[in-house]
Amino acid sequence: MPKAVKDEVKKRVLEEECKIAYSGPAIAANRSYVSLSAGGARLAFTEQQGKSLPVFRNAVMLSFQEAIALKNVLADLLKDIEAKTTTAK
């Protein structure tokens, strides 16, 4: 398969995956919890207002490879924001 065709297929797949990723609502959360087990990393998200107990919102289980990939993506996306936030203090 020629490179141009491969690139077009990749682009279409990525566009379709992005449509799927944004097809549902985003749930508000202001607290997160991470626990590790033999199967991977469990990320749980809750929302807490005032002094009340947090309310469970969502949780996902990621393999260690997926958790590391998420860590790398977040680190890359947030590095400029983190630099601005830490220098503003």
C-alpha positions, -999 to +999 in steps of 0.1 A: +000+000+000+015+034-010+024+058+019-001+084+008-029+058+010-016+046+044-016+082+057-051+088+045-064+056+062-046+066+094-062+100+092-097+086+087-093+061+116-081+088+139-110+110+129-134+082+135-118+074+169-121+111+179-157+111+170-163+081+192-143+096+221-164+128+220-197+111+214-207+110+251-210+135+279-181+146+300-187+141+337-175+168+361-150+156+387-128+175+411-110+146+428-092+116+415-079+084+431-055+059+417-049+024+430-026-003+415-032-040+413-017-069+394-041-061+366-032-025+361-042+010+374-077+019+385-085+056+382-116+067+401-132+101+398-155+119+423-170+153+428-170+170+461-187+202+471-180+220+504-175+197+533-198+169+521-185+135+512-175+131+476-199+116+451-187+088+428-187+098+391-167+073+371-138+048+372-117+031+346-092+003+347-061+007+325-033-018+318+000-005+330+010+002+294-021+023+289-016+041+322+020+050+312+008+062+278-019+084+296+008+097+319+030+107+290+002+123+271-009+143+301+026+154+309+031+166+274-002+184+272+001+201+306+038+210+307+032+247+296+002+251+319+021+237+348+051+260+341+027+290+341+009+278+372+041+272+393+057+305+382+026+325+391+027+314+427 
